[in-house]
């Protein structure tokens, strides 16, 4: 990889960051949703 790539985000790096945030966000709501009865309606 070129050193110039470190100065700005590559599209791949940005996608990985978004995926990581989505995973953490889903995990957060799965944990909080497990305590809520509404989760049964969302995930039958």
ZAMIBA-854162 format. One record per atom (N, C-alpha, C): residue number from 1; atom name; x, y, z. Coordinates in Angstrom, 3 decimals, always signed. Layout:
N
<lumtor=NUM; drenlum=CA; x=X; y=Y; z=Z>
...
***
This chain:
44
<lumtor=1; drenlum=N; x=+0.843; y=-1.203; z=+0.000>
<lumtor=1; drenlum=CA; x=+0.000; y=+0.000; z=+0.000>
<lumtor=1; drenlum=C; x=+0.879; y=+1.254; z=+0.000>
<lumtor=2; drenlum=N; x=+0.408; y=+2.283; z=-0.657>
<lumtor=2; drenlum=CA; x=+1.166; y=+3.536; z=-0.726>
<lumtor=2; drenlum=C; x=+0.994; y=+4.337; z=+0.564>
<lumtor=3; drenlum=N; x=+2.017; y=+5.098; z=+0.885>
<lumtor=3; drenlum=CA; x=+1.941; y=+5.930; z=+2.088>
<lumtor=3; drenlum=C; x=+0.892; y=+7.029; z=+1.935>
<lumtor=4; drenlum=N; x=+0.627; y=+7.415; z=+0.689>
<lumtor=4; drenlum=CA; x=-0.338; y=+8.482; z=+0.436>
<lumtor=4; drenlum=C; x=-1.750; y=+8.073; z=+0.864>
<lumtor=5; drenlum=N; x=-2.001; y=+6.772; z=+0.883>
<lumtor=5; drenlum=CA; x=-3.334; y=+6.291; z=+1.237>
<lumtor=5; drenlum=C; x=-3.658; y=+6.540; z=+2.707>
<lumtor=6; drenlum=N; x=-2.629; y=+6.737; z=+3.516>
<lumtor=6; drenlum=CA; x=-2.858; y=+6.937; z=+4.949>
<lumtor=6; drenlum=C; x=-3.437; y=+8.320; z=+5.238>
<lumtor=7; drenlum=N; x=-3.198; y=+9.261; z=+4.336>
<lumtor=7; drenlum=CA; x=-3.665; y=+10.624; z=+4.572>
<lumtor=7; drenlum=C; x=-5.176; y=+10.729; z=+4.378>
<lumtor=8; drenlum=N; x=-5.740; y=+9.926; z=+3.496>
<lumtor=8; drenlum=CA; x=-7.183; y=+9.962; z=+3.277>
<lumtor=8; drenlum=C; x=-7.743; y=+8.540; z=+3.284>
<lumtor=9; drenlum=N; x=-9.014; y=+8.444; z=+3.661>
<lumtor=9; drenlum=CA; x=-9.637; y=+7.127; z=+3.782>
<lumtor=9; drenlum=C; x=-9.862; y=+6.499; z=+2.414>
<lumtor=10; drenlum=N; x=-9.527; y=+5.234; z=+2.311>
<lumtor=10; drenlum=CA; x=-9.851; y=+4.482; z=+1.100>
<lumtor=10; drenlum=C; x=-11.321; y=+4.088; z=+1.170>
<lumtor=11; drenlum=N; x=-11.976; y=+3.894; z=+0.039>
<lumtor=11; drenlum=CA; x=-13.370; y=+3.427; z=+0.039>
<lumtor=11; drenlum=C; x=-13.531; y=+2.129; z=+0.821>
<lumtor=12; drenlum=N; x=-12.553; y=+1.233; z=+0.711>
<lumtor=12; drenlum=CA; x=-12.632; y=-0.044; z=+1.421>
<lumtor=12; drenlum=C; x=-12.574; y=+0.176; z=+2.927>
<lumtor=13; drenlum=N; x=-11.704; y=+1.083; z=+3.365>
<lumtor=13; drenlum=CA; x=-11.582; y=+1.354; z=+4.795>
<lumtor=13; drenlum=C; x=-12.873; y=+1.959; z=+5.334>
<lumtor=14; drenlum=N; x=-13.483; y=+2.821; z=+4.524>
<lumtor=14; drenlum=CA; x=-14.721; y=+3.465; z=+4.953>
<lumtor=14; drenlum=C; x=-15.838; y=+2.437; z=+5.082>
<lumtor=15; drenlum=N; x=-15.883; y=+1.501; z=+4.146>
<lumtor=15; drenlum=CA; x=-16.899; y=+0.444; z=+4.187>
<lumtor=15; drenlum=C; x=-16.701; y=-0.430; z=+5.418>
<lumtor=16; drenlum=N; x=-15.443; y=-0.751; z=+5.715>
<lumtor=16; drenlum=CA; x=-15.161; y=-1.583; z=+6.885>
<lumtor=16; drenlum=C; x=-15.576; y=-0.870; z=+8.158>
<lumtor=17; drenlum=N; x=-15.356; y=+0.440; z=+8.209>
<lumtor=17; drenlum=CA; x=-15.730; y=+1.213; z=+9.391>
<lumtor=17; drenlum=C; x=-17.241; y=+1.226; z=+9.564>
<lumtor=18; drenlum=N; x=-17.956; y=+1.414; z=+8.448>
<lumtor=18; drenlum=CA; x=-19.418; y=+1.417; z=+8.497>
<lumtor=18; drenlum=C; x=-19.939; y=+0.045; z=+8.919>
<lumtor=19; drenlum=N; x=-19.339; y=-1.016; z=+8.373>
<lumtor=19; drenlum=CA; x=-19.758; y=-2.370; z=+8.743>
<lumtor=19; drenlum=C; x=-19.534; y=-2.605; z=+10.228>
<lumtor=20; drenlum=N; x=-18.403; y=-2.124; z=+10.752>
<lumtor=20; drenlum=CA; x=-18.099; y=-2.303; z=+12.170>
<lumtor=20; drenlum=C; x=-19.130; y=-1.581; z=+13.023>
<lumtor=21; drenlum=N; x=-19.487; y=-0.374; z=+12.622>
<lumtor=21; drenlum=CA; x=-20.477; y=+0.391; z=+13.373>
<lumtor=21; drenlum=C; x=-21.838; y=-0.297; z=+13.326>
<lumtor=22; drenlum=N; x=-22.189; y=-0.858; z=+12.165>
<lumtor=22; drenlum=CA; x=-23.466; y=-1.551; z=+12.037>
<lumtor=22; drenlum=C; x=-23.509; y=-2.789; z=+12.925>
<lumtor=23; drenlum=N; x=-22.392; y=-3.519; z=+12.975>
<lumtor=23; drenlum=CA; x=-22.324; y=-4.723; z=+13.813>
<lumtor=23; drenlum=C; x=-22.493; y=-4.349; z=+15.278>
<lumtor=24; drenlum=N; x=-21.791; y=-3.301; z=+15.698>
<lumtor=24; drenlum=CA; x=-21.889; y=-2.871; z=+17.095>
<lumtor=24; drenlum=C; x=-23.292; y=-2.362; z=+17.396>
<lumtor=25; drenlum=N; x=-23.899; y=-1.657; z=+16.431>
<lumtor=25; drenlum=CA; x=-25.240; y=-1.109; z=+16.623>
<lumtor=25; drenlum=C; x=-26.269; y=-2.229; z=+16.733>
<lumtor=26; drenlum=N; x=-26.156; y=-3.226; z=+15.839>
<lumtor=26; drenlum=CA; x=-27.088; y=-4.356; z=+15.874>
<lumtor=26; drenlum=C; x=-26.928; y=-5.135; z=+17.171>
<lumtor=27; drenlum=N; x=-25.665; y=-5.328; z=+17.590>
<lumtor=27; drenlum=CA; x=-25.402; y=-6.082; z=+18.822>
<lumtor=27; drenlum=C; x=-25.999; y=-5.351; z=+20.018>
<lumtor=28; drenlum=N; x=-25.890; y=-4.024; z=+20.018>
<lumtor=28; drenlum=CA; x=-26.438; y=-3.220; z=+21.110>
<lumtor=28; drenlum=C; x=-27.951; y=-3.401; z=+21.195>
<lumtor=29; drenlum=N; x=-28.612; y=-3.351; z=+20.040>
<lumtor=29; drenlum=CA; x=-30.067; y=-3.452; z=+20.040>
<lumtor=29; drenlum=C; x=-30.537; y=-4.885; z=+20.289>
<lumtor=30; drenlum=N; x=-29.699; y=-5.874; z=+19.923>
<lumtor=30; drenlum=CA; x=-30.063; y=-7.256; z=+20.219>
<lumtor=30; drenlum=C; x=-30.025; y=-7.490; z=+21.722>
<lumtor=31; drenlum=N; x=-29.019; y=-6.905; z=+22.379>
<lumtor=31; drenlum=CA; x=-28.882; y=-7.069; z=+23.828>
<lumtor=31; drenlum=C; x=-30.011; y=-6.342; z=+24.550>
<lumtor=32; drenlum=N; x=-30.278; y=-5.093; z=+24.138>
<lumtor=32; drenlum=CA; x=-31.340; y=-4.328; z=+24.788>
<lumtor=32; drenlum=C; x=-32.708; y=-4.871; z=+24.390>
<lumtor=33; drenlum=N; x=-32.818; y=-5.345; z=+23.149>
<lumtor=33; drenlum=CA; x=-34.085; y=-5.871; z=+22.655>
<lumtor=33; drenlum=C; x=-34.462; y=-7.185; z=+23.317>
<lumtor=34; drenlum=N; x=-33.450; y=-7.922; z=+23.803>
<lumtor=34; drenlum=CA; x=-33.716; y=-9.210; z=+24.433>
<lumtor=34; drenlum=C; x=-34.503; y=-9.018; z=+25.727>
<lumtor=35; drenlum=N; x=-34.369; y=-7.833; z=+26.324>
<lumtor=35; drenlum=CA; x=-35.076; y=-7.559; z=+27.576>
<lumtor=35; drenlum=C; x=-36.472; y=-7.005; z=+27.323>
<lumtor=36; drenlum=N; x=-36.748; y=-6.677; z=+26.054>
<lumtor=36; drenlum=CA; x=-38.038; y=-6.086; z=+25.719>
<lumtor=36; drenlum=C; x=-38.951; y=-7.115; z=+25.044>
<lumtor=37; drenlum=N; x=-40.236; y=-7.116; z=+25.377>
<lumtor=37; drenlum=CA; x=-41.192; y=-8.065; z=+24.785>
<lumtor=37; drenlum=C; x=-41.452; y=-7.764; z=+23.311>
<lumtor=38; drenlum=N; x=-41.142; y=-6.545; z=+22.852>
<lumtor=38; drenlum=CA; x=-41.384; y=-6.169; z=+21.455>
<lumtor=38; drenlum=C; x=-40.491; y=-6.953; z=+20.510>
<lumtor=39; drenlum=N; x=-39.417; y=-7.525; z=+21.036>
<lumtor=39; drenlum=CA; x=-38.467; y=-8.236; z=+20.174>
<lumtor=39; drenlum=C; x=-39.132; y=-9.457; z=+19.526>
<lumtor=40; drenlum=N; x=-40.112; y=-10.043; z=+20.199>
<lumtor=40; drenlum=CA; x=-40.787; y=-11.219; z=+19.636>
<lumtor=40; drenlum=C; x=-41.567; y=-10.838; z=+18.377>
<lumtor=41; drenlum=N; x=-42.093; y=-9.615; z=+18.358>
<lumtor=41; drenlum=CA; x=-42.834; y=-9.177; z=+17.175>
<lumtor=41; drenlum=C; x=-41.878; y=-8.852; z=+16.029>
<lumtor=42; drenlum=N; x=-40.685; y=-8.338; z=+16.368>
<lumtor=42; drenlum=CA; x=-39.709; y=-7.991; z=+15.331>
<lumtor=42; drenlum=C; x=-39.093; y=-9.256; z=+14.748>
<lumtor=43; drenlum=N; x=-38.694; y=-10.172; z=+15.620>
<lumtor=43; drenlum=CA; x=-38.098; y=-11.439; z=+15.174>
<lumtor=43; drenlum=C; x=-39.001; y=-12.600; z=+15.566>
<lumtor=44; drenlum=N; x=-39.892; y=-13.024; z=+14.700>
<lumtor=44; drenlum=CA; x=-40.821; y=-14.125; z=+15.022>
<lumtor=44; drenlum=C; x=-40.098; y=-15.455; z=+15.108>
***
